[in-house]
Amino acid sequence: MAFTNERNKGTLIGRLSRAPQIFPNKDGSHKVMMTIAVRDNFKTKGEFETQFIPVQAFVPSGATILESYESLQKGQLIALGTSLRTHKYQKNDETVYETVVAVQSIDFTLESQATRDARAMADQDLA
């Protein structure tokens, strides 16, 4: 998916902190929620810190990309093209504004299939 607003875009490169959560919508589309661990580019007390950034993706009904989200694994290195979205809703008679990091594109080919398979085997051995 191409970015339509050059003034509202970002890139996140990091590892999934857990497998994506996928929620079906009534119309057949899906909401995908993930958290990506992104290392800071500076050190605090001699160590790089990590930011855990929650992101959301919308998958239209019938889109084949859903299978790719289903195959993502905890620890997998991915790159996300993102934009910021603001959602508005009512709670206790007050308007609440929520800012969401929305996935516009995803690259899950940053590491080889062999690397992903080895991580999955290691996770199975720990279970």
C-alpha positions in Angstrom: 0.0 0.0 0.0 1.5 3.4 -0.9 1.5 6.3 1.4 -1.0 9.0 0.4 0.2 11.7 2.9 3.9 12.4 2.7 3.5 14.6 5.9 2.3 11.8 8.0 4.5 8.8 7.6 7.1 6.9 9.6 9.2 3.7 9.6 9.7 1.3 12.5 12.2 -1.5 12.3 12.3 -4.0 15.2 11.2 -7.3 16.6 7.7 -8.4 17.5 7.3 -8.7 21.2 4.7 -11.4 20.7 2.6 -12.9 17.9 0.1 -10.6 16.4 -3.5 -10.6 17.8 -6.0 -10.8 15.0 -9.7 -9.7 15.5 -12.4 -10.3 12.9 -14.9 -7.5 12.2 -18.5 -8.1 11.2 -17.9 -7.1 7.6 -15.2 -9.8 7.1 -12.3 -7.4 7.5 -9.8 -7.8 10.4 -8.0 -5.6 12.9 -4.4 -6.7 13.7 -2.7 -5.5 16.9 1.0 -5.9 17.4 3.8 -4.5 19.6 7.2 -3.9 18.0 10.3 -3.6 20.1 12.5 -0.8 18.5 16.0 -0.1 19.9 16.9 3.5 20.6 19.9 4.9 18.7 21.5 6.3 21.9 22.7 4.7 25.1 21.5 5.4 28.7 23.9 4.4 31.4 25.9 2.4 28.8 23.0 0.4 27.4 20.7 0.9 24.5 17.1 1.2 25.6 14.1 -0.3 23.7 10.8 1.3 23.0 7.8 -1.0 22.8 5.4 0.5 20.3 1.8 -0.8 19.9 0.6 -0.7 16.3 -2.6 -1.6 14.5 -3.3 -2.8 11.0 -6.5 -2.9 9.1 -6.9 -5.8 6.7 -9.8 -5.5 4.2 -12.2 -8.4 3.7 -10.7 -11.1 1.4 -7.2 -9.6 1.4 -4.5 -12.2 1.1 -2.1 -10.3 3.4 -4.0 -11.7 6.4 -2.1 -15.0 5.9 1.2 -13.1 6.2 0.1 -11.6 9.5 -1.0 -15.0 10.8 2.5 -16.4 10.1 4.4 -13.7 12.0 6.2 -15.0 15.1 7.4 -13.5 18.4 10.9 -12.1 17.9 10.7 -11.8 14.1 12.5 -8.8 12.6 10.1 -6.6 10.6 9.9 -3.2 9.1 6.7 -1.2 9.2 5.6 1.8 7.2 3.3 3.7 9.5 1.1 6.8 9.9 -0.6 8.3 12.9 -4.4 8.2 13.2 -6.6 9.8 15.8 -9.8 8.1 16.9 -12.5 9.9 18.7 -15.1 8.3 20.9 -17.4 9.1 23.8 -16.8 7.7 27.3 -18.8 8.9 30.4 -20.2 11.8 28.4 -16.7 13.0 27.5 -15.0 13.0 24.2 -11.8 10.9 24.2 -9.1 11.2 21.6 -6.8 8.3 21.0 -3.7 8.4 18.8 -2.9 5.1 17.0 0.2 4.1 15.1 -1.4 2.6 11.9 0.4 0.1 9.7 0.4 1.2 6.0 3.0 -1.4 4.8 5.0 -4.3 6.2 8.2 -6.0 5.2 8.6 -9.3 6.9 11.5 -10.5 4.7 14.3 -8.9 6.8 15.5 -12.3 8.0 15.6 -15.6 6.2 13.1 -18.4 6.6 15.9 -20.6 8.1 16.3 -18.0 10.9 12.6 -17.8 11.5 12.4 -21.7 11.6 15.3 -21.9 14.0 13.6 -19.4 16.4 10.4 -21.4 16.2 12.2 -24.6 17.1 14.0 -22.9 20.0 10.6 -21.6 21.3 9.2 -25.1 21.1 12.1 -26.5 23.0 11.5 -23.9 25.8 7.8 -24.8 26.0 
